[in-house]
Amino acid sequence: MPNFLPLVKAGLHIVATPIGNRGDITLRALDVLQKADLIYCEDTRTSRPLLETFAIKTPLKSLHDHNETALIPEIINKIKAGEKIALISDAGMPLISDPGYKLVKALQDQNLLVTVIPGASAVITAAALSGLPTDRFMFCGFVDTKKLIDFQSIDATLIFYESPHRLIKTLQAMATIFTQRKISVLRELTKLHEEVVWGSITDVLETFSNRDKILGEIVIVLSPPAEIDQPLSTQDIDTALLEAMKSHSLKDACTLVAGTLGLPRKDIYKRALALK
């Protein structure tokens, strides 16, 4: 390794790893992972192949949402004993929609060393590649269609994670709530089949609806409102209801649409009865 790399000290080293292309790992990341006494990761089965690619034999141990709190005393003791601990996620920057916040907070409360080795991040990569404004953006985590209405008035580019099997339903919900917006759906970032589908939400929805299968990790980037999104019209509500009633009972369709649009269920139920 180059001699300009900093000394790896006892403490927690939060290490970014590639989001798809293993060639994106940094020299500092390799140095820390090689010199660490122990690497905590979400899933050893996912992280081990990456380490084997670079002949790194540092021991691995799983740290995830269900055991993070229980592991904190153990990690504190290791660092106090002078050990160098690395934390990685399955891909990208740890703590971004991944475990680690509780651990970092506990170590900082004890005045123990916590540092970051920066690198690949799907959020930042998607923002740069989206073709949408990047002067002000908000990462919103994984999409919850019932809470999308909460983001309607935010004057910033919005970035979401989504799974391929939920993409169509999410775009349908967004088309109703975020009128007159542009959207980028980014798939398989940094990989061989990287793709950016950009345009109006309805156009992007049509593109993906015409596909037999949607594969790969997905990031959705939504433009900020030009002014304020148009208020929902009766036609917008009726369209959402008719679409929901194709695959749901009347009761379930009303619950789904009311939750998605942030409207009273009794009002949605009245519209549904009028449409039936």
C-alpha positions as a LaTeX table, in Angstrom:
\begin{tabular}{lrrr}
\hline
Residue & $x$ (\AA) & $y$ (\AA) & $z$ (\AA) \\
\hline
Met1 & 0.00 & 0.00 & 0.00 \\
Pro2 & 1.17 & 3.60 & $-0.59$ \\
Asn3 & 2.99 & 5.16 & 2.35 \\
Phe4 & 0.70 & 8.22 & 2.38 \\
Leu5 & $-2.19$ & 6.24 & 3.91 \\
Pro6 & $-2.91$ & 7.27 & 7.52 \\
Leu7 & $-2.18$ & 5.06 & 10.49 \\
Val8 & $-5.09$ & 2.74 & 11.36 \\
Lys9 & $-5.78$ & 3.47 & 15.02 \\
Ala10 & $-7.81$ & 1.68 & 17.65 \\
Gly11 & $-11.45$ & 2.62 & 17.23 \\
Leu12 & $-14.39$ & 2.12 & 14.90 \\
His13 & $-13.72$ & 2.61 & 11.18 \\
Ile14 & $-16.91$ & 2.98 & 9.12 \\
Val15 & $-15.89$ & 1.71 & 5.70 \\
Ala16 & $-17.81$ & 2.29 & 2.46 \\
Thr17 & $-17.75$ & $-0.66$ & 0.07 \\
Pro18 & $-18.77$ & $-0.88$ & $-3.62$ \\
Ile19 & $-22.46$ & $-0.77$ & $-4.54$ \\
Gly20 & $-21.99$ & $-3.12$ & $-7.48$ \\
Asn21 & $-18.62$ & $-2.82$ & $-9.19$ \\
Arg22 & $-15.84$ & $-4.15$ & $-6.96$ \\
Gly23 & $-13.36$ & $-1.93$ & $-8.76$ \\
Asp24 & $-14.85$ & 1.05 & $-6.93$ \\
Ile25 & $-13.31$ & 0.12 & $-3.58$ \\
Thr26 & $-10.77$ & 2.66 & $-2.32$ \\
Leu27 & $-7.16$ & 2.22 & $-1.24$ \\
Arg28 & $-8.02$ & 3.39 & 2.27 \\
Ala29 & $-10.86$ & 0.89 & 2.51 \\
Leu30 & $-8.55$ & $-1.97$ & 1.54 \\
Asp31 & $-5.89$ & $-0.80$ & 3.99 \\
Val32 & $-8.32$ & $-0.56$ & 6.92 \\
Leu33 & $-10.04$ & $-3.86$ & 6.16 \\
Gln34 & $-6.64$ & $-5.57$ & 5.93 \\
Lys35 & $-5.33$ & $-4.09$ & 9.20 \\
Ala36 & $-8.51$ & $-4.30$ & 11.27 \\
Asp37 & $-8.65$ & $-6.88$ & 14.07 \\
Leu38 & $-12.31$ & $-7.61$ & 13.29 \\
Ile39 & $-14.87$ & $-6.59$ & 10.66 \\
Tyr40 & $-18.53$ & $-6.30$ & 11.56 \\
Cys41 & $-20.88$ & $-6.71$ & 8.58 \\
Glu42 & $-24.58$ & $-7.24$ & 7.95 \\
Asp43 & $-24.24$ & $-10.69$ & 6.40 \\
Thr44 & $-20.97$ & $-12.61$ & 6.33 \\
Arg45 & $-22.13$ & $-14.53$ & 3.24 \\
Thr46 & $-22.42$ & $-11.27$ & 1.31 \\
Ser47 & $-19.23$ & $-9.62$ & 2.57 \\
Arg48 & $-16.87$ & $-12.61$ & 2.43 \\
Pro49 & $-16.69$ & $-12.78$ & $-1.41$ \\
Leu50 & $-15.70$ & $-9.10$ & $-1.53$ \\
Leu51 & $-12.89$ & $-9.64$ & 0.97 \\
Glu52 & $-11.72$ & $-12.78$ & $-0.83$ \\
Thr53 & $-11.42$ & $-10.77$ & $-4.06$ \\
Phe54 & $-8.72$ & $-8.69$ & $-2.38$ \\
Ala55 & $-7.16$ & $-11.51$ & $-0.33$ \\
Ile56 & $-8.31$ & $-9.97$ & 2.96 \\
Lys57 & $-8.44$ & $-12.57$ & 5.74 \\
Thr58 & $-9.62$ & $-10.39$ & 8.63 \\
Pro59 & $-12.28$ & $-12.21$ & 10.72 \\
Leu60 & $-15.92$ & $-11.31$ & 10.07 \\
Lys61 & $-18.81$ & $-11.07$ & 12.49 \\
Ser62 & $-22.44$ & $-10.25$ & 11.76 \\
Leu63 & $-24.01$ & $-7.02$ & 13.04 \\
His64 & $-27.59$ & $-6.27$ & 12.01 \\
Asp65 & $-30.75$ & $-4.58$ & 13.23 \\
His66 & $-31.63$ & $-7.44$ & 15.56 \\
Asn67 & $-28.33$ & $-7.76$ & 17.43 \\
Glu68 & $-26.71$ & $-4.30$ & 17.19 \\
Thr69 & $-27.74$ & $-3.18$ & 20.69 \\
Ala70 & $-26.52$ & $-6.43$ & 22.26 \\
Leu71 & $-23.12$ & $-6.13$ & 20.56 \\
Ile72 & $-22.37$ & $-2.57$ & 21.70 \\
Pro73 & $-20.75$ & $-3.48$ & 25.08 \\
Glu74 & $-18.56$ & $-6.08$ & 23.34 \\
Ile75 & $-17.35$ & $-3.56$ & 20.75 \\
Ile76 & $-16.71$ & $-0.89$ & 23.38 \\
Asn77 & $-14.54$ & $-3.33$ & 25.33 \\
Lys78 & $-12.60$ & $-4.33$ & 22.23 \\
Ile79 & $-11.81$ & $-0.73$ & 21.34 \\
Lys80 & $-10.82$ & 0.12 & 24.92 \\
Ala81 & $-8.45$ & $-2.86$ & 24.73 \\
Gly82 & $-6.78$ & $-1.28$ & 21.70 \\
Glu83 & $-8.49$ & $-3.16$ & 18.86 \\
Lys84 & $-9.15$ & $-1.73$ & 15.42 \\
Ile85 & $-12.74$ & $-2.45$ & 14.41 \\
Ala86 & $-14.22$ & $-2.00$ & 10.92 \\
Leu87 & $-17.92$ & $-1.71$ & 10.11 \\
Ile88 & $-19.22$ & $-2.42$ & 6.61 \\
Ser89 & $-22.67$ & $-2.94$ & 5.10 \\
Asp90 & $-23.74$ & $-5.28$ & 2.32 \\
Ala91 & $-23.01$ & $-2.45$ & $-0.13$ \\
Gly92 & $-22.26$ & 1.26 & $-0.01$ \\
Met93 & $-21.94$ & 3.47 & 3.04 \\
Pro94 & $-22.89$ & 1.89 & 6.40 \\
Leu95 & $-25.69$ & 3.56 & 8.41 \\
Ile96 & $-27.49$ & 4.83 & 5.27 \\
Ser97 & $-30.69$ & 2.76 & 5.58 \\
Asp98 & $-28.46$ & 0.23 & 7.33 \\
Pro99 & $-27.53$ & $-0.59$ & 10.96 \\
Gly100 & $-24.85$ & 1.29 & 12.89 \\
Tyr101 & $-26.38$ & 4.47 & 14.29 \\
Lys102 & $-26.81$ & 3.09 & 17.82 \\
Leu103 & $-23.24$ & 1.83 & 17.84 \\
Val104 & $-21.76$ & 5.12 & 16.65 \\
Lys105 & $-23.77$ & 7.08 & 19.21 \\
Ala106 & $-22.66$ & 4.77 & 22.04 \\
Leu107 & $-18.98$ & 5.05 & 21.08 \\
Gln108 & $-19.13$ & 8.82 & 20.78 \\
Asp109 & $-20.78$ & 9.01 & 24.20 \\
Gln110 & $-17.71$ & 7.14 & 25.53 \\
Asn111 & $-15.34$ & 9.51 & 23.65 \\
Leu112 & $-13.94$ & 6.59 & 21.66 \\
Leu113 & $-12.55$ & 7.05 & 18.16 \\
Val114 & $-15.07$ & 6.82 & 15.32 \\
Thr115 & $-14.02$ & 7.69 & 11.79 \\
Val116 & $-15.29$ & 7.19 & 8.23 \\
Ile117 & $-13.50$ & 5.85 & 5.17 \\
Pro118 & $-15.67$ & 7.40 & 2.40 \\
Gly119 & $-16.54$ & 5.76 & $-0.87$ \\
Ala120 & $-19.45$ & 4.50 & $-2.95$ \\
Ser121 & $-22.99$ & 5.49 & $-2.00$ \\
Ala122 & $-26.11$ & 4.74 & $-4.02$ \\
Val123 & $-27.73$ & 7.98 & $-2.84$ \\
Ile124 & $-24.95$ & 10.25 & $-4.08$ \\
Thr125 & $-24.37$ & 8.22 & $-7.26$ \\
Ala126 & $-28.07$ & 8.41 & $-8.14$ \\
Ala127 & $-28.25$ & 12.14 & $-7.43$ \\
Ala128 & $-25.31$ & 12.83 & $-9.74$ \\
Leu129 & $-26.65$ & 10.62 & $-12.54$ \\
Ser130 & $-30.34$ & 11.56 & $-12.30$ \\
Gly131 & $-30.28$ & 14.71 & $-14.41$ \\
Leu132 & $-32.28$ & 16.47 & $-11.69$ \\
Pro133 & $-31.27$ & 19.40 & $-9.43$ \\
Thr134 & $-28.63$ & 18.48 & $-6.85$ \\
Asp135 & $-28.22$ & 21.82 & $-5.04$ \\
Arg136 & $-30.71$ & 20.63 & $-2.41$ \\
Phe137 & $-31.89$ & 17.06 & $-1.97$ \\
Met138 & $-33.39$ & 14.82 & 0.71 \\
Phe139 & $-32.83$ & 11.09 & 1.16 \\
Cys140 & $-36.14$ & 9.53 & 2.18 \\
Gly141 & $-35.11$ & 5.89 & 2.65 \\
Phe142 & $-37.25$ & 3.04 & 1.33 \\
Val143 & $-40.62$ & 4.06 & $-0.10$ \\
Asp144 & $-43.70$ & 3.82 & 2.09 \\
Thr145 & $-46.57$ & 4.67 & $-0.25$ \\
Lys146 & $-48.85$ & 5.45 & 2.70 \\
Lys147 & $-46.52$ & 8.28 & 3.73 \\
Leu148 & $-45.66$ & 9.74 & 0.31 \\
Ile149 & $-48.12$ & 12.58 & 0.84 \\
Asp150 & $-45.85$ & 13.82 & 3.67 \\
Phe151 & $-43.16$ & 14.68 & 1.11 \\
Gln152 & $-45.41$ & 16.55 & $-1.33$ \\
Ser153 & $-44.57$ & 20.08 & $-0.17$ \\
Ile154 & $-40.81$ & 19.61 & 0.39 \\
Asp155 & $-38.90$ & 22.00 & $-1.85$ \\
Ala156 & $-36.03$ & 19.68 & $-2.70$ \\
Thr157 & $-35.12$ & 16.79 & $-4.94$ \\
Leu158 & $-36.28$ & 13.58 & $-3.22$ \\
Ile159 & $-34.35$ & 10.30 & $-3.31$ \\
Phe160 & $-35.87$ & 6.93 & $-2.42$ \\
Tyr161 & $-34.76$ & 3.30 & $-2.42$ \\
Glu162 & $-37.17$ & 0.76 & $-3.89$ \\
Ser163 & $-37.32$ & $-2.93$ & $-4.71$ \\
Pro164 & $-38.05$ & $-4.08$ & $-8.27$ \\
His165 & $-41.23$ & $-5.98$ & $-7.41$ \\
Arg166 & $-42.79$ & $-2.86$ & $-5.81$ \\
Leu167 & $-41.72$ & $-0.33$ & $-8.44$ \\
Ile168 & $-44.94$ & $-0.27$ & $-10.50$ \\
Lys169 & $-47.21$ & 0.31 & $-7.51$ \\
Thr170 & $-44.88$ & 2.99 & $-6.19$ \\
Leu171 & $-44.84$ & 4.85 & $-9.51$ \\
Gln172 & $-48.64$ & 4.64 & $-9.67$ \\
Ala173 & $-48.87$ & 6.26 & $-6.23$ \\
Met174 & $-46.30$ & 8.92 & $-7.13$ \\
Ala175 & $-48.14$ & 9.80 & $-10.36$ \\
Thr176 & $-51.21$ & 10.66 & $-8.30$ \\
Ile177 & $-49.48$ & 12.62 & $-5.56$ \\
Phe178 & $-46.57$ & 14.35 & $-7.36$ \\
Thr179 & $-48.21$ & 15.92 & $-10.40$ \\
Gln180 & $-46.13$ & 17.68 & $-13.04$ \\
Arg181 & $-42.84$ & 16.30 & $-11.68$ \\
Lys182 & $-39.89$ & 14.74 & $-13.47$ \\
Ile183 & $-38.45$ & 11.49 & $-12.23$ \\
Ser184 & $-35.37$ & 9.34 & $-12.72$ \\
Val185 & $-35.47$ & 5.63 & $-11.99$ \\
Leu186 & $-31.91$ & 4.31 & $-11.74$ \\
Arg187 & $-31.29$ & 0.59 & $-11.84$ \\
Glu188 & $-28.17$ & $-1.56$ & $-11.35$ \\
Leu189 & $-25.91$ & 1.41 & $-10.56$ \\
Thr190 & $-22.21$ & 0.86 & $-11.45$ \\
Lys191 & $-22.99$ & $-2.61$ & $-12.84$ \\
Leu192 & $-22.90$ & $-3.94$ & $-16.40$ \\
His193 & $-26.60$ & $-3.25$ & $-17.04$ \\
Glu194 & $-26.76$ & 0.18 & $-15.40$ \\
Glu195 & $-29.83$ & 2.07 & $-16.60$ \\
Val196 & $-31.43$ & 5.49 & $-16.14$ \\
Val197 & $-35.06$ & 5.96 & $-17.17$ \\
Trp198 & $-35.96$ & 9.67 & $-17.07$ \\
Gly199 & $-39.09$ & 11.67 & $-17.84$ \\
Ser200 & $-42.56$ & 12.36 & $-16.49$ \\
Ile201 & $-43.80$ & 9.89 & $-13.89$ \\
Thr202 & $-46.50$ & 8.60 & $-16.25$ \\
Asp203 & $-43.99$ & 8.06 & $-19.08$ \\
Val204 & $-41.58$ & 6.22 & $-16.79$ \\
Leu205 & $-44.45$ & 4.16 & $-15.40$ \\
Glu206 & $-45.45$ & 3.17 & $-18.94$ \\
Thr207 & $-41.87$ & 2.16 & $-19.76$ \\
Phe208 & $-41.60$ & $-0.23$ & $-16.83$ \\
Ser209 & $-45.20$ & $-1.49$ & $-17.14$ \\
Asn210 & $-44.36$ & $-2.76$ & $-20.63$ \\
Arg211 & $-41.55$ & $-4.98$ & $-19.32$ \\
Asp212 & $-42.02$ & $-8.65$ & $-18.52$ \\
Lys213 & $-39.62$ & $-8.44$ & $-15.60$ \\
Ile214 & $-37.86$ & $-5.72$ & $-13.58$ \\
Leu215 & $-34.56$ & $-6.68$ & $-11.98$ \\
Gly216 & $-31.85$ & $-5.07$ & $-9.86$ \\
Glu217 & $-31.51$ & $-2.59$ & $-7.03$ \\
Ile218 & $-33.47$ & 0.60 & $-7.72$ \\
Val219 & $-33.11$ & 4.25 & $-6.71$ \\
Ile220 & $-35.88$ & 6.74 & $-7.49$ \\
Val221 & $-35.03$ & 10.44 & $-7.79$ \\
Leu222 & $-37.94$ & 12.88 & $-7.91$ \\
Ser223 & $-37.65$ & 16.50 & $-8.98$ \\
Pro224 & $-38.66$ & 19.31 & $-6.60$ \\
Pro225 & $-42.03$ & 21.00 & $-7.21$ \\
Ala226 & $-41.89$ & 23.82 & $-9.76$ \\
Glu227 & $-44.15$ & 25.77 & $-7.45$ \\
Ile228 & $-46.64$ & 23.64 & $-5.57$ \\
Asp229 & $-48.07$ & 20.38 & $-6.87$ \\
Gln230 & $-51.58$ & 20.73 & $-8.20$ \\
Pro231 & $-54.18$ & 19.81 & $-5.59$ \\
Leu232 & $-55.78$ & 16.41 & $-6.08$ \\
Ser233 & $-58.85$ & 16.61 & $-8.27$ \\
Thr234 & $-61.89$ & 14.35 & $-8.11$ \\
Gln235 & $-60.67$ & 12.77 & $-11.32$ \\
Asp236 & $-57.30$ & 11.96 & $-9.69$ \\
Ile237 & $-59.08$ & 10.26 & $-6.80$ \\
Asp238 & $-61.41$ & 8.37 & $-9.13$ \\
Thr239 & $-58.47$ & 7.16 & $-11.22$ \\
Ala240 & $-56.67$ & 5.90 & $-8.13$ \\
Leu241 & $-59.81$ & 4.15 & $-6.89$ \\
Leu242 & $-60.59$ & 2.48 & $-10.21$ \\
Glu243 & $-57.02$ & 1.21 & $-10.43$ \\
Ala244 & $-57.08$ & $-0.10$ & $-6.86$ \\
Met245 & $-60.46$ & $-1.81$ & $-7.31$ \\
Lys246 & $-59.06$ & $-3.88$ & $-10.16$ \\
Ser247 & $-57.11$ & $-5.99$ & $-7.70$ \\
His248 & $-58.70$ & $-5.26$ & $-4.30$ \\
Ser249 & $-62.10$ & $-5.45$ & $-2.67$ \\
Leu250 & $-64.01$ & $-2.19$ & $-2.33$ \\
Lys251 & $-63.09$ & $-1.96$ & 1.35 \\
Asp252 & $-59.40$ & $-2.69$ & 0.81 \\
Ala253 & $-59.22$ & $-0.36$ & $-2.19$ \\
Cys254 & $-60.63$ & 2.52 & $-0.11$ \\
Thr255 & $-58.15$ & 1.86 & 2.70 \\
Leu256 & $-55.25$ & 1.73 & 0.24 \\
Val257 & $-56.20$ & 4.91 & $-1.64$ \\
Ala258 & $-57.00$ & 6.85 & 1.53 \\
Gly259 & $-53.63$ & 5.93 & 3.03 \\
Thr260 & $-51.70$ & 6.68 & $-0.15$ \\
Leu261 & $-53.36$ & 10.05 & $-0.80$ \\
Gly262 & $-53.58$ & 11.11 & 2.83 \\
Leu263 & $-57.34$ & 11.66 & 2.62 \\
Pro264 & $-60.17$ & 10.65 & 5.02 \\
Arg265 & $-61.30$ & 7.09 & 4.36 \\
Lys266 & $-64.99$ & 7.99 & 4.66 \\
Asp267 & $-64.64$ & 10.51 & 1.80 \\
Ile268 & $-62.87$ & 7.94 & $-0.34$ \\
Tyr269 & $-65.57$ & 5.36 & 0.46 \\
Lys270 & $-68.30$ & 7.76 & $-0.74$ \\
Arg271 & $-66.45$ & 8.23 & $-4.04$ \\
Ala272 & $-66.01$ & 4.48 & $-4.42$ \\
Leu273 & $-69.73$ & 3.86 & $-3.93$ \\
Ala274 & $-70.50$ & 6.49 & $-6.55$ \\
Leu275 & $-68.15$ & 4.77 & $-9.01$ \\
Lys276 & $-69.37$ & 1.23 & $-8.37$ \\
\hline
\end{tabular}
